[in-house]
Amino acid sequence: MDLNDARNAMQVRVLRELGAIWKKLADDPGAPDDLQAQAREMVVEFKQVVELRDPDAIEHADVEFLLIRMAKYLAKVGEVYSMPEDRKGVLQGEE
């Protein structure tokens, strides 16, 4: 396996792990609706790019684009889940 093939294989492995995370978020009843909707979109795109293709037919550019997109959106998960419970109520209009 040459260096490019090894890098592509590594990116696909990471993308598969991120795909599993997004699947869990899509099914998480505690996640906000907008986050669940985004997670469902990521899962659909993941299936199109990786899961439903022959491993030899996966395009490097598609993997790289989706990998970056998934990783960038994970910051939203940190924003949602790191907010203390008492602050969530205030932000949602409750007092």
N, C-alpha and C positions, 0 to 999 in steps of 0.2 A: 504494500500500500504506500503510495507516495504521500508527500507532505500535504498536498491539497486534499486528497481523499481522506486523510486522517483528520484534517480540520473540518471538512464537511461532515464526517461521521460524528465528531464531537459536537458540532452545532446541532445536528439532528437529535442527538441524545439529550442535550439541554432543552431543546424545543419540546421534546416528548415530556420531560419533567414539568415544564411550564404549562403544557397542555393539560396535564393531570391536575395541576393547581387550579387552572381556570375551570375545569370540569367541576371540581369541588366547590368553587365559589359560585358557579351557576346554580348549584343545588343547595346552597347554604341559606336556610330560611332567616338567619340573622343578618344577612347582608342586605344593604339598602337596594331598593328596586333598580336604580340606575346602574349600580355595580353589577348586579345579577344580569341585567340586560347586556352590558358590555362583555361580561364573562361568556354569555351565550354566543355573542358575535365572535369572540375569540375562538371558542370551541368549534364553531362552524368553519371558520377560516383554517384552523389547525387541521381539521379533518380533510379539507380540500387540498391543503399543501402537503401534509405528511401522512396522516393515518390511512387515507384511501388510495394512496399511490404505492406502486412498486418501489422499494428503496432505491433502486438504480435509476428511477425516473424522477426523483425529487430534484428540483432545480435549486442550485445553490443560492441564487438571487432571491427566490421566494422564501427560502428558509431564513436567510439573513434579514430580510425585511420584516417577517413575522416575529422573529426572535427579538429584534429591536423594539417593535411595537408592543409586544407582550411585556417585555421588561420595563419599558417606560410607564406603562399603565399600572404596574404593580405599586407605584408610589401612591396611587389613589387608595389602595388597600390599607397602606400604612396610615394614611390620614383618617380613614374611617375607623379602623380598629384601635388606634392609639388614643382616641378621644375619651376622656373620663366620662362615665355615665352621667354625672351631675351636669356636665357641660352640654351633653347631647340634648337634654330636655330644654335648656335655654335656647339652643340654636334652632330647635324645632318649634319654638313659640310657646313652650310650656313654662310655667313658673312655679 
